[in-house]
Amino acid sequence: MTETVIPENVRVIGSGHSLASRIPWTLIVLIFACTVPWIGSRYNTFLAEQIAIDALFAVSLNLLLGTTGLVSFGHVAYFGVGAYVCGILMKTYELPFAVAFPAAGLGTALFALVSGFFCVRLIKLYFAMLTLAFSQIVWAIAYKWNDVTGGDQGLPEIPFPNLDWMSSIPGLGSLRINDQFYLLSIFLIAVSLAVLHRIVRSPFGRVLTTIRDNPERAAFIGVNVRAYQLAAFVVAGTFAGFAGALYGIFSRGVFADYVFWSKSAEVMIMTILGGMDYFWGPPVGALAIVWLNQEVTDYTEYWPFVLGVILVGLLFAFPGGIVGALGDALTMPPRYRAFLFAFQGRVSRRQYWRKWWVPSGVVTLVVSVVAASTGWFGLGLALAYSVLLLWAGTVVLVKRLHDSSQSGWLVLAVYAPALLIQYALGQHNVGFVLWLTLLVMQIAPFIVVGCLPSTSGDNRFGPASLSSATMTA
């Protein structure tokens, strides 16, 4: 029998005893989301609601992708089925939202049960392609069945639910119908996310994780792999249907484009970008994608190119997702934080914040304020992109770039979009000092990484002798 002995002088940032782990971040985000109608504009409310709905959609996909290990290219089919069922019941049959919304989940669950029965009989690429095939079937029906779905014209003018009961609640009577529906959507999405979180953390979720890691071993110990995969498929499809039902009312219409395959690619990028190994990764990815999509389109007519380049850079910089990179930043061993700041020996938690995060935050705040005063959104976008790379991307670089054969490609993939943005800003005479500050902030991590000692193939935080535990018999 062996026992793992952790050296006493190793202290991990982000452990269970840290202050950050004791802050109720979920409750804080929920409270902030509920205050948007009062502290923000109509546009802010619109953006927040789209982010929340996409977050639920992405988390439902992650139940398949990250928890069960099933790659679905057709998850948008269940999003569309939910949207159409709710829209048809509310517009065509004039049923109340209290009936149409649960019916959308039930209808999506039945469709997921039928389609999933065939899909789970295949594995890997074949499973993914069959889900895509079902998605295309749903799109063809939505596009051609004019009498029910409206065909290519869709179902415009989906009515808002009757929310007169909210007017009797103090503080809500003065809100517009859009804001009242936003609060209702936030409540329903919060409940849905809580249920999904409980499912992932339950014994059922643990079995799904076991199937993801090793389906053969799970079957060997008596787990009915197909039955569990089908159950996960139905649950994921049901909550995708709930997201679609809310989205149809939010956008005041349901159209065939909602079930086109590109929507599946979008939500998959959200999940991977945020971090599919973390429950809150997909919502963070949804926030990043929706915000970038809305803002970049206002900044340039070449927004697909700019957005694509930025996403490629982010995906290469954060292979574990944004949440994973931030987690690495909080759990980096002290010895390697010392390498970052050219300290001798280990550093304390206070030195870590005082000599790295606080100065970077101050510089970022000052430059952002100046950028905001100029009214140049592009500069603010470039700053946000650069600071994200500086704080979280540096951790990835220190962790992975000891192999010099890979460093050049990652440098090009990560920093090319930021340099392109800076070049565009330079054409508008934004300011050389701000531009130079931004450039230095981007290049600094590579200078530091270049000074690190080589580890001859070890791609962890550093030499194996520094990160491995002492084993005693």
The 8 nearest C-alpha neighbors of each residue, nearest first, counted from 0:
[[1, 472, 2, 471, 3, 470, 4, 469],
 [2, 0, 472, 471, 3, 470, 4, 469],
 [3, 1, 471, 470, 4, 472, 0, 469],
 [2, 4, 470, 469, 468, 5, 1, 471],
 [5, 3, 469, 468, 2, 6, 470, 471],
 [4, 6, 468, 7, 3, 469, 9, 8],
 [7, 5, 8, 9, 4, 468, 469, 10],
 [6, 8, 9, 5, 10, 4, 11, 468],
 [7, 9, 6, 10, 5, 345, 333, 11],
 [10, 8, 7, 6, 11, 332, 333, 5],
 [11, 9, 8, 12, 333, 332, 7, 14],
 [10, 12, 330, 332, 14, 13, 9, 331],
 [11, 13, 330, 329, 14, 331, 10, 17],
 [12, 14, 329, 330, 17, 11, 15, 20],
 [15, 13, 16, 17, 12, 11, 330, 20],
 [14, 16, 17, 20, 13, 21, 18, 19],
 [17, 15, 14, 18, 20, 13, 21, 19],
 [18, 16, 19, 13, 14, 20, 15, 21],
 [17, 19, 21, 20, 16, 22, 13, 15],
 [18, 20, 17, 21, 22, 13, 16, 24],
 [21, 19, 18, 17, 22, 15, 13, 16],
 [20, 22, 18, 19, 23, 17, 15, 16],
 [21, 23, 19, 24, 20, 18, 27, 25],
 [24, 22, 26, 25, 27, 21, 20, 19],
 [23, 25, 27, 26, 22, 28, 29, 21],
 [26, 24, 28, 27, 23, 29, 30, 22],
 [25, 27, 29, 28, 24, 23, 30, 31],
 [26, 28, 24, 30, 29, 25, 31, 23],
 [27, 29, 31, 25, 26, 30, 32, 24],
 [30, 28, 26, 32, 31, 27, 25, 33],
 [31, 29, 33, 27, 32, 28, 26, 34],
 [30, 32, 28, 34, 33, 29, 27, 35],
 [33, 31, 29, 30, 34, 35, 28, 47],
 [32, 34, 30, 31, 35, 29, 182, 36],
 [33, 35, 31, 32, 37, 36, 38, 30],
 [34, 36, 39, 38, 37, 32, 33, 44],
 [37, 35, 39, 34, 44, 38, 178, 40],
 [38, 36, 35, 34, 39, 40, 33, 174],
 [37, 39, 35, 36, 34, 40, 43, 31],
 [40, 38, 35, 43, 36, 37, 44, 41],
 [39, 41, 43, 42, 44, 36, 38, 35],
 [42, 40, 44, 43, 45, 39, 36, 178],
 [41, 43, 45, 40, 44, 46, 39, 47],
 [44, 42, 46, 40, 45, 41, 39, 47],
 [45, 43, 47, 41, 42, 46, 36, 35],
 [44, 46, 42, 48, 43, 47, 41, 49],
 [45, 47, 43, 49, 44, 48, 42, 50],
 [48, 46, 50, 44, 49, 45, 43, 51],
 [49, 47, 51, 45, 50, 46, 44, 52],
 [48, 50, 46, 52, 51, 47, 53, 45],
 [49, 51, 47, 53, 48, 52, 286, 285],
 [52, 50, 54, 48, 49, 53, 47, 55],
 [53, 51, 49, 55, 54, 50, 242, 48],
 [52, 54, 56, 50, 55, 51, 285, 57],
 [53, 55, 282, 51, 57, 52, 56, 285],
 [56, 54, 58, 52, 53, 57, 242, 59],
 [55, 57, 53, 239, 59, 54, 58, 242],
 [58, 56, 60, 54, 281, 59, 55, 266],
 [57, 59, 61, 55, 60, 56, 281, 54],
 [60, 58, 235, 56, 62, 57, 61, 239],
 [61, 59, 57, 58, 62, 63, 64, 235],
 [60, 62, 64, 58, 65, 63, 59, 57],
 [61, 63, 66, 60, 59, 64, 65, 235],
 [64, 62, 67, 69, 61, 60, 66, 68],
 [63, 65, 61, 68, 69, 70, 62, 66],
 [64, 66, 61, 275, 68, 276, 62, 63],
 [65, 67, 62, 208, 63, 68, 64, 207],
 [68, 66, 211, 63, 207, 208, 69, 65],
 [67, 69, 211, 64, 65, 66, 63, 70],
 [70, 68, 64, 63, 67, 71, 123, 127],
 [71, 69, 64, 127, 68, 72, 63, 123],
 [70, 72, 127, 73, 130, 74, 69, 64],
 [71, 73, 131, 127, 130, 263, 74, 70],
 [74, 72, 131, 130, 134, 75, 71, 76],
 [73, 75, 76, 263, 71, 77, 72, 60],
 [74, 76, 78, 263, 73, 77, 258, 79],
 [75, 77, 134, 79, 74, 78, 258, 73],
 [78, 76, 80, 240, 79, 236, 75, 239],
 [77, 79, 243, 240, 239, 75, 81, 76],
 [80, 78, 82, 258, 76, 77, 81, 257],
 [81, 79, 77, 83, 82, 78, 107, 84],
 [80, 82, 240, 103, 244, 243, 84, 79],
 [81, 83, 244, 243, 79, 247, 85, 80],
 [84, 82, 86, 80, 85, 81, 87, 79],
 [85, 83, 103, 81, 87, 86, 82, 80],
 [84, 86, 99, 103, 88, 82, 244, 83],
 [87, 85, 83, 89, 84, 88, 90, 82],
 [86, 88, 91, 90, 84, 89, 85, 83],
 [87, 89, 92, 85, 86, 94, 91, 90],
 [88, 90, 93, 94, 86, 87, 92, 91],
 [91, 89, 93, 87, 88, 92, 86, 157],
 [90, 92, 87, 93, 88, 89, 86, 94],
 [91, 93, 88, 94, 90, 89, 87, 95],
 [94, 92, 89, 90, 91, 88, 95, 87],
 [93, 95, 89, 92, 88, 99, 98, 96],
 [96, 94, 97, 98, 99, 89, 93, 160],
 [95, 97, 99, 98, 160, 100, 94, 89],
 [96, 98, 95, 99, 100, 101, 94, 160],
 [99, 97, 96, 95, 100, 101, 102, 94],
 [98, 100, 96, 85, 102, 101, 88, 97],
 [99, 101, 103, 102, 96, 98, 85, 97],
 [102, 100, 104, 103, 99, 98, 105, 97],
 [103, 101, 105, 99, 100, 104, 106, 98],
 [104, 102, 81, 100, 106, 84, 85, 101],
 [105, 103, 237, 107, 101, 102, 240, 106],
 [104, 106, 102, 108, 107, 103, 101, 109],
 [107, 105, 103, 109, 108, 104, 102, 110],
 [106, 108, 110, 104, 237, 105, 109, 240],
 [107, 109, 237, 111, 105, 106, 110, 233],
 [110, 108, 112, 106, 111, 107, 105, 113],
 [109, 111, 107, 113, 112, 108, 114, 106],
 [112, 110, 108, 233, 114, 115, 109, 113],
 [111, 113, 109, 115, 110, 233, 114, 116],
 [114, 112, 110, 116, 111, 115, 109, 117],
 [115, 113, 111, 116, 117, 112, 110, 118],
 [114, 116, 118, 112, 117, 111, 113, 229],
 [117, 115, 113, 114, 118, 112, 119, 229],
 [116, 118, 115, 114, 120, 119, 113, 121],
 [117, 119, 115, 120, 126, 116, 121, 129],
 [120, 118, 121, 117, 115, 116, 225, 229],
 [121, 119, 118, 117, 122, 225, 116, 126],
 [122, 120, 126, 119, 118, 125, 123, 117],
 [121, 123, 126, 125, 124, 120, 119, 127],
 [122, 124, 126, 125, 127, 70, 69, 121],
 [125, 123, 127, 126, 128, 122, 70, 121],
 [124, 126, 128, 127, 123, 122, 121, 129],
 [125, 127, 122, 121, 129, 123, 124, 128],
 [128, 126, 71, 124, 130, 125, 72, 129],
 [127, 129, 131, 125, 130, 126, 124, 132],
 [130, 128, 132, 126, 131, 127, 118, 125],
 [131, 129, 73, 133, 127, 132, 128, 72],
 [130, 132, 73, 134, 128, 72, 129, 133],
 [131, 133, 129, 135, 134, 130, 128, 136],
 [134, 132, 136, 130, 135, 131, 137, 129],
 [135, 133, 76, 73, 131, 137, 132, 136],
 [134, 136, 138, 132, 137, 133, 139, 131],
 [137, 135, 133, 139, 134, 138, 140, 132],
 [136, 138, 140, 134, 135, 139, 141, 76],
 [137, 139, 135, 141, 136, 258, 140, 142],
 [140, 138, 142, 136, 141, 137, 143, 135],
 [141, 139, 137, 143, 142, 138, 144, 136],
 [142, 140, 138, 139, 255, 148, 143, 144],
 [141, 143, 150, 139, 151, 140, 255, 138],
 [144, 142, 150, 140, 145, 141, 139, 151],
 [145, 143, 150, 140, 146, 148, 141, 147],
 [144, 146, 150, 149, 148, 147, 143, 142],
 [145, 147, 144, 149, 148, 150, 143, 141],
 [148, 146, 145, 149, 144, 87, 150, 141],
 [149, 147, 150, 145, 141, 144, 153, 146],
 [148, 150, 145, 153, 152, 154, 147, 146],
 [151, 149, 145, 142, 143, 152, 153, 148],
 [150, 152, 142, 153, 255, 149, 254, 143],
 [153, 151, 150, 149, 154, 254, 155, 255],
 [152, 154, 254, 149, 150, 151, 253, 148],
 [153, 155, 253, 252, 149, 254, 148, 152],
 [156, 154, 252, 157, 153, 251, 253, 152],
 [157, 155, 251, 252, 158, 154, 90, 248],
 [156, 158, 251, 252, 155, 248, 90, 86],
 [159, 157, 156, 160, 90, 248, 251, 89],
 [158, 160, 248, 161, 157, 180, 176, 251],
 [161, 159, 96, 162, 158, 95, 180, 89],
 [160, 162, 163, 159, 95, 96, 164, 158],
 [163, 161, 164, 165, 160, 179, 166, 176],
 [164, 162, 165, 166, 161, 167, 172, 160],
 [163, 165, 162, 166, 167, 168, 161, 172],
 [166, 164, 163, 167, 168, 162, 171, 172],
 [172, 165, 167, 163, 164, 168, 171, 162],
 [166, 168, 165, 164, 172, 169, 163, 171],
 [167, 169, 165, 166, 171, 170, 172, 164],
 [170, 168, 171, 167, 172, 166, 165, 173],
 [171, 169, 172, 168, 173, 174, 166, 167],
 [172, 170, 174, 173, 166, 169, 168, 165],
 [166, 171, 173, 174, 170, 167, 168, 165],
 [174, 172, 171, 175, 170, 166, 169, 176],
 [175, 173, 171, 172, 178, 179, 176, 36],
 [176, 174, 178, 177, 179, 173, 172, 180],
 [175, 177, 179, 178, 180, 174, 162, 159],
 [176, 178, 180, 175, 179, 181, 174, 249],
 [179, 177, 181, 175, 180, 176, 174, 36],
 [178, 180, 176, 182, 181, 177, 174, 175],
 [179, 181, 183, 177, 178, 182, 184, 176],
 [182, 180, 178, 184, 179, 183, 177, 185],
 [183, 181, 185, 179, 184, 180, 186, 178],
 [182, 184, 180, 186, 181, 185, 187, 179],
 [185, 183, 181, 187, 186, 182, 188, 180],
 [186, 184, 182, 188, 183, 187, 189, 181],
 [185, 187, 189, 183, 184, 188, 190, 182],
 [188, 186, 184, 190, 189, 185, 191, 183],
 [187, 189, 191, 185, 190, 186, 184, 192],
 [188, 190, 186, 192, 191, 187, 185, 193],
 [189, 191, 193, 187, 188, 192, 194, 186],
 [192, 190, 188, 194, 193, 189, 187, 195],
 [193, 191, 195, 189, 194, 190, 196, 188],
 [192, 194, 196, 190, 191, 195, 189, 197],
 [193, 195, 197, 191, 192, 196, 198, 190],
 [196, 194, 198, 192, 197, 193, 199, 191],
 [195, 197, 193, 199, 198, 194, 192, 200],
 [196, 198, 194, 200, 195, 199, 201, 193],
 [199, 197, 195, 201, 196, 200, 204, 194],
 [198, 200, 204, 196, 197, 201, 195, 205],
 [201, 199, 197, 198, 204, 196, 202, 205],
 [200, 202, 198, 204, 203, 199, 197, 205],
 [203, 201, 205, 204, 206, 200, 198, 199],
 [202, 204, 206, 201, 205, 207, 198, 199],
 [205, 203, 199, 207, 201, 202, 206, 198],
 [206, 204, 202, 208, 207, 203, 209, 201],
 [205, 207, 209, 203, 208, 204, 210, 202],
 [208, 206, 67, 204, 210, 205, 209, 66],
 [207, 209, 211, 205, 206, 66, 210, 67],
 [208, 210, 206, 212, 207, 211, 213, 205],
 [211, 209, 214, 207, 213, 208, 212, 217],
 [212, 210, 68, 67, 208, 209, 213, 207],
 [211, 213, 209, 210, 208, 214, 68, 67],
 [212, 214, 210, 216, 215, 211, 209, 217],
 [215, 213, 210, 217, 216, 218, 211, 212],
 [216, 214, 218, 217, 213, 219, 210, 224],
 [215, 217, 219, 218, 213, 214, 220, 210],
 [218, 216, 214, 219, 215, 220, 222, 210],
 [217, 219, 222, 215, 221, 216, 220, 224],
 [218, 220, 216, 217, 221, 215, 222, 214],
 [221, 219, 217, 218, 222, 216, 215, 223],
 [220, 222, 218, 219, 223, 217, 224, 216],
 [223, 221, 218, 217, 224, 220, 219, 227],
 [222, 224, 226, 225, 218, 227, 221, 217],
 [223, 225, 227, 226, 222, 228, 218, 210],
 [224, 226, 228, 227, 223, 229, 119, 120],
 [225, 227, 229, 223, 228, 224, 230, 119],
 [228, 226, 230, 224, 229, 225, 231, 223],
 [227, 229, 225, 231, 230, 226, 232, 224],
 [228, 230, 232, 226, 227, 231, 115, 225],
 [229, 231, 227, 233, 232, 228, 226, 234],
 [232, 230, 228, 234, 229, 233, 235, 227],
 [231, 233, 229, 235, 230, 234, 228, 236],
 [232, 234, 236, 111, 230, 231, 108, 235],
 [235, 233, 231, 237, 236, 232, 230, 238],
 [236, 234, 59, 232, 237, 233, 238, 231],
 [235, 237, 239, 233, 77, 234, 238, 111],
 [238, 236, 108, 240, 104, 234, 239, 107],
 [237, 239, 241, 240, 235, 236, 59, 242],
 [238, 240, 78, 236, 242, 56, 237, 241],
 [239, 241, 81, 78, 243, 237, 238, 77],
 [240, 242, 238, 244, 239, 243, 104, 81],
 [243, 241, 239, 245, 240, 244, 52, 56],
 [242, 244, 82, 78, 246, 240, 81, 241],
 [245, 243, 82, 81, 241, 247, 85, 246],
 [246, 244, 242, 243, 248, 247, 249, 241],
 [245, 247, 249, 243, 248, 244, 250, 242],
 [246, 248, 253, 82, 252, 244, 250, 249],
 [249, 247, 251, 246, 245, 250, 157, 159],
 [248, 250, 246, 251, 247, 245, 252, 48],
 [249, 251, 247, 252, 248, 246, 253, 157],
 [252, 250, 248, 157, 156, 249, 247, 155],
 [251, 253, 155, 157, 247, 154, 156, 250],
 [254, 252, 154, 247, 153, 83, 155, 82],
 [253, 255, 153, 256, 257, 154, 252, 152],
 [254, 256, 257, 141, 142, 258, 138, 151],
 [255, 257, 259, 258, 254, 138, 262, 253],
 [256, 258, 255, 259, 254, 79, 262, 253],
 [259, 257, 79, 256, 76, 138, 75, 255],
 [258, 260, 256, 261, 257, 262, 138, 255],
 [259, 261, 263, 262, 258, 73, 264, 134],
 [262, 260, 264, 263, 259, 265, 258, 75],
 [261, 263, 265, 260, 264, 259, 75, 266],
 [264, 262, 75, 261, 260, 266, 265, 74],
 [263, 265, 261, 267, 262, 266, 268, 260],
 [266, 264, 262, 268, 263, 267, 261, 269],
 [265, 267, 269, 263, 268, 264, 57, 270],
 [266, 268, 270, 264, 269, 265, 263, 271],
 [267, 269, 271, 265, 266, 270, 272, 264],
 [270, 268, 284, 266, 285, 272, 267, 271],
 [269, 271, 281, 267, 268, 273, 275, 272],
 [270, 272, 274, 268, 275, 273, 269, 320],
 [273, 271, 320, 284, 269, 274, 270, 268],
 [272, 274, 284, 280, 320, 281, 321, 283],
 [320, 275, 273, 280, 271, 276, 272, 319],
 [274, 276, 65, 277, 271, 270, 280, 61],
 [277, 275, 274, 65, 278, 280, 319, 66],
 [276, 278, 280, 275, 279, 274, 322, 323],
 [277, 279, 280, 276, 281, 275, 58, 196],
 [280, 278, 277, 282, 281, 283, 322, 273],
 [279, 281, 273, 274, 277, 283, 278, 322],
 [282, 280, 270, 284, 273, 283, 57, 58],
 [283, 281, 54, 285, 284, 280, 279, 286],
 [284, 282, 286, 273, 280, 281, 285, 287],
 [283, 285, 273, 269, 281, 287, 272, 282],
 [286, 284, 282, 269, 288, 283, 54, 287],
 [285, 287, 283, 284, 289, 50, 288, 290],
 [286, 288, 284, 290, 285, 289, 291, 283],
 [287, 289, 285, 291, 290, 286, 292, 284],
 [290, 288, 292, 286, 291, 287, 285, 293],
 [289, 291, 293, 287, 292, 288, 286, 294],
 [292, 290, 294, 288, 293, 289, 295, 287],
 [291, 293, 289, 290, 295, 294, 288, 296],
 [294, 292, 290, 291, 296, 295, 289, 297],
 [293, 295, 291, 297, 296, 292, 290, 298],
 [294, 296, 298, 297, 292, 302, 291, 293],
 [295, 297, 302, 294, 298, 293, 299, 292],
 [298, 296, 295, 294, 299, 293, 300, 302],
 [297, 299, 295, 296, 294, 377, 300, 376],
 [300, 298, 301, 302, 296, 297, 295, 305],
 [299, 301, 302, 296, 298, 297, 303, 295],
 [302, 300, 299, 304, 303, 305, 296, 298],
 [301, 303, 305, 296, 304, 300, 299, 295],
 [304, 302, 306, 305, 301, 307, 296, 300],
 [303, 305, 307, 302, 306, 301, 308, 309],
 [306, 304, 302, 308, 307, 303, 309, 301],
 [307, 305, 309, 303, 308, 304, 302, 310],
 [308, 306, 304, 310, 309, 305, 303, 311],
 [307, 309, 311, 305, 310, 306, 416, 304],
 [308, 310, 312, 306, 307, 311, 416, 313],
 [311, 309, 313, 307, 312, 308, 314, 306],
 [312, 310, 308, 314, 309, 313, 315, 307],
 [311, 313, 413, 309, 412, 315, 310, 314],
 [312, 314, 316, 310, 315, 311, 317, 309],
 [313, 315, 311, 317, 316, 312, 318, 310],
 [316, 314, 312, 313, 317, 318, 311, 413],
 [315, 317, 313, 314, 413, 392, 312, 318],
 [316, 318, 320, 314, 319, 315, 313, 324],
 [319, 317, 320, 314, 315, 316, 272, 324],
 [318, 320, 323, 317, 274, 324, 321, 322],
 [321, 274, 319, 273, 272, 317, 323, 318],
 [320, 322, 273, 324, 323, 317, 274, 272],
 [321, 323, 325, 324, 320, 280, 274, 273],
 [322, 324, 326, 319, 320, 321, 325, 274],
 [325, 323, 327, 321, 326, 391, 322, 317],
 [326, 324, 328, 322, 327, 323, 391, 321],
 [327, 325, 323, 329, 324, 328, 322, 330],
 [326, 328, 324, 330, 325, 329, 331, 323],
 [327, 329, 325, 326, 331, 330, 394, 391],
 [330, 328, 13, 12, 326, 327, 331, 325],
 [329, 331, 12, 327, 13, 11, 328, 326],
 [330, 332, 328, 327, 329, 333, 12, 11],
 [333, 331, 334, 11, 335, 330, 336, 10],
 [334, 332, 336, 335, 345, 346, 331, 337],
 [335, 333, 345, 337, 336, 332, 344, 338],
 [336, 334, 338, 337, 333, 332, 339, 460],
 [335, 337, 333, 339, 338, 334, 332, 340],
 [336, 338, 342, 335, 334, 339, 340, 345],
 [339, 337, 335, 341, 336, 340, 342, 334],
 [338, 340, 336, 337, 341, 447, 335, 448],
 [339, 341, 337, 342, 338, 336, 355, 354],
 [342, 340, 338, 339, 337, 343, 447, 336],
 [343, 341, 337, 340, 344, 338, 345, 346],
 [342, 344, 341, 337, 345, 338, 346, 340],
 [345, 343, 342, 337, 334, 346, 338, 333],
 [344, 346, 334, 333, 337, 343, 347, 342],
 [347, 345, 333, 337, 350, 344, 351, 348],
 [346, 348, 350, 349, 351, 345, 333, 10],
 [347, 349, 351, 350, 352, 346, 12, 333],
 [350, 348, 347, 351, 352, 353, 346, 354],
 [351, 349, 353, 347, 348, 352, 354, 346],
 [350, 352, 348, 349, 353, 354, 355, 347],
 [351, 353, 356, 349, 350, 355, 354, 357],
 [354, 352, 350, 357, 351, 355, 349, 356],
 [353, 355, 350, 351, 352, 358, 356, 357],
 [356, 354, 352, 358, 357, 351, 353, 359],
 [355, 357, 352, 359, 358, 360, 353, 354],
 [356, 358, 360, 353, 359, 355, 352, 361],
 [359, 357, 361, 360, 356, 355, 362, 354],
 [360, 358, 356, 362, 357, 361, 363, 355],
 [359, 361, 363, 357, 358, 362, 356, 364],
 [362, 360, 364, 358, 363, 359, 357, 365],
 [363, 361, 359, 365, 364, 360, 366, 358],
 [362, 364, 360, 366, 361, 365, 367, 359],
 [365, 363, 361, 367, 362, 366, 360, 368],
 [366, 364, 368, 362, 367, 363, 361, 369],
 [365, 367, 369, 363, 368, 364, 370, 362],
 [368, 366, 370, 364, 369, 365, 363, 371],
 [369, 367, 371, 365, 370, 366, 364, 372],
 [368, 370, 366, 372, 367, 371, 365, 373],
 [369, 371, 367, 373, 368, 372, 366, 379],
 [370, 372, 368, 374, 373, 369, 367, 375],
 [373, 371, 369, 370, 374, 368, 375, 367],
 [372, 374, 370, 371, 375, 369, 429, 376],
 [373, 375, 371, 372, 376, 370, 378, 377],
 [376, 374, 377, 373, 378, 370, 371, 379],
 [375, 377, 379, 378, 374, 380, 298, 371],
 [378, 376, 380, 379, 375, 381, 298, 424],
 [377, 379, 381, 380, 376, 375, 382, 370],
 [378, 380, 382, 376, 377, 381, 383, 370],
 [381, 379, 377, 383, 378, 382, 384, 376],
 [380, 382, 378, 384, 379, 383, 385, 377],
 [383, 381, 379, 385, 384, 380, 386, 378],
 [382, 384, 380, 386, 385, 381, 387, 379],
 [383, 385, 381, 387, 382, 386, 380, 388],
 [386, 384, 382, 388, 387, 383, 389, 381],
 [387, 385, 389, 383, 388, 384, 382, 390],
 [388, 386, 384, 385, 389, 390, 391, 383],
 [387, 389, 392, 385, 386, 391, 390, 384],
 [390, 388, 386, 387, 393, 392, 391, 385],
 [389, 391, 387, 388, 392, 393, 386, 394],
 [390, 392, 324, 393, 325, 394, 388, 387],
 [393, 391, 388, 395, 394, 389, 316, 390],
 [394, 392, 396, 395, 391, 389, 444, 390],
 [393, 395, 397, 392, 396, 391, 328, 398],
 [396, 394, 398, 392, 393, 397, 399, 324],
 [397, 395, 393, 400, 399, 398, 394, 392],
 [396, 398, 394, 395, 399, 400, 393, 448],
 [397, 399, 460, 395, 459, 396, 394, 458],
 [400, 398, 458, 396, 397, 401, 395, 459],
 [401, 399, 396, 402, 406, 397, 398, 403],
 [400, 402, 399, 403, 453, 458, 454, 456],
 [401, 403, 400, 404, 405, 456, 406, 458],
 [404, 402, 406, 405, 401, 400, 407, 453],
 [403, 405, 402, 406, 407, 408, 400, 401],
 [406, 404, 403, 407, 408, 402, 409, 400],
 [405, 407, 403, 409, 400, 408, 404, 410],
 [408, 406, 410, 409, 405, 411, 404, 403],
 [409, 407, 411, 410, 406, 405, 412, 404],
 [408, 410, 412, 406, 411, 407, 413, 405],
 [409, 411, 407, 413, 408, 412, 414, 406],
 [410, 412, 408, 409, 415, 413, 414, 407],
 [411, 413, 409, 312, 410, 415, 414, 408],
 [414, 412, 312, 410, 411, 316, 409, 415],
 [413, 415, 417, 416, 411, 410, 412, 418],
 [414, 416, 418, 411, 417, 412, 413, 419],
 [417, 415, 419, 418, 414, 309, 308, 420],
 [416, 418, 420, 414, 419, 415, 421, 381],
 [417, 419, 421, 415, 420, 416, 422, 414],
 [420, 418, 416, 422, 421, 417, 415, 423],
 [421, 419, 423, 417, 418, 422, 424, 416],
 [420, 422, 418, 424, 419, 423, 425, 417],
 [421, 423, 425, 419, 424, 420, 418, 426],
 [424, 422, 420, 426, 421, 425, 419, 427],
 [425, 423, 421, 427, 426, 422, 429, 420],
 [426, 424, 422, 428, 427, 423, 429, 421],
 [425, 427, 423, 424, 428, 422, 429, 421],
 [426, 428, 424, 425, 429, 423, 430, 422],
 [429, 427, 425, 430, 426, 424, 431, 423],
 [430, 428, 427, 424, 425, 431, 434, 433],
 [429, 431, 428, 433, 432, 434, 425, 424],
 [430, 432, 434, 433, 435, 429, 428, 425],
 [433, 431, 435, 434, 430, 436, 437, 429],
 [434, 432, 436, 435, 431, 430, 437, 366],
 [433, 435, 431, 437, 432, 436, 430, 438],
 [434, 436, 438, 432, 437, 433, 431, 439],
 [437, 435, 433, 439, 438, 434, 432, 440],
 [436, 438, 440, 434, 435, 439, 433, 441],
 [437, 439, 435, 441, 440, 436, 434, 442],
 [440, 438, 442, 436, 441, 437, 443, 435],
 [441, 439, 437, 438, 443, 442, 436, 389],
 [442, 440, 438, 439, 443, 385, 437, 389],
 [441, 443, 439, 445, 444, 440, 438, 446],
 [442, 444, 446, 445, 440, 441, 439, 447],
 [445, 443, 447, 446, 442, 393, 448, 441],
 [446, 444, 448, 447, 443, 442, 449, 396],
 [445, 447, 449, 443, 444, 448, 450, 442],
 [448, 446, 444, 450, 445, 449, 339, 443],
 [449, 447, 445, 451, 450, 446, 444, 397],
 [450, 448, 446, 447, 451, 445, 452, 444],
 [449, 451, 447, 448, 452, 446, 445, 338],
 [452, 450, 448, 449, 453, 447, 338, 401],
 [451, 453, 454, 450, 401, 449, 461, 448],
 [454, 452, 455, 401, 451, 402, 456, 461],
 [453, 455, 457, 462, 456, 401, 461, 452],
 [456, 454, 453, 457, 402, 401, 458, 462],
 [455, 457, 454, 402, 458, 401, 453, 459],
 [456, 458, 454, 459, 455, 462, 461, 463],
 [459, 457, 399, 456, 401, 398, 460, 402],
 [458, 460, 398, 461, 457, 399, 462, 463],
 [461, 459, 398, 397, 458, 335, 462, 466],
 [460, 462, 459, 463, 454, 465, 457, 466],
 [463, 461, 464, 454, 465, 457, 466, 460],
 [462, 464, 466, 465, 467, 461, 457, 459],
 [463, 465, 462, 467, 466, 468, 461, 469],
 [464, 466, 463, 462, 467, 461, 334, 468],
 [467, 465, 463, 464, 468, 462, 461, 460],
 [468, 466, 464, 463, 465, 469, 5, 462],
 [467, 469, 5, 4, 470, 3, 466, 6],
 [470, 468, 4, 3, 471, 467, 5, 6],
 [471, 469, 3, 468, 2, 4, 472, 1],
 [472, 470, 2, 1, 469, 3, 4, 0],
 [471, 1, 0, 2, 470, 3, 469, 4]]
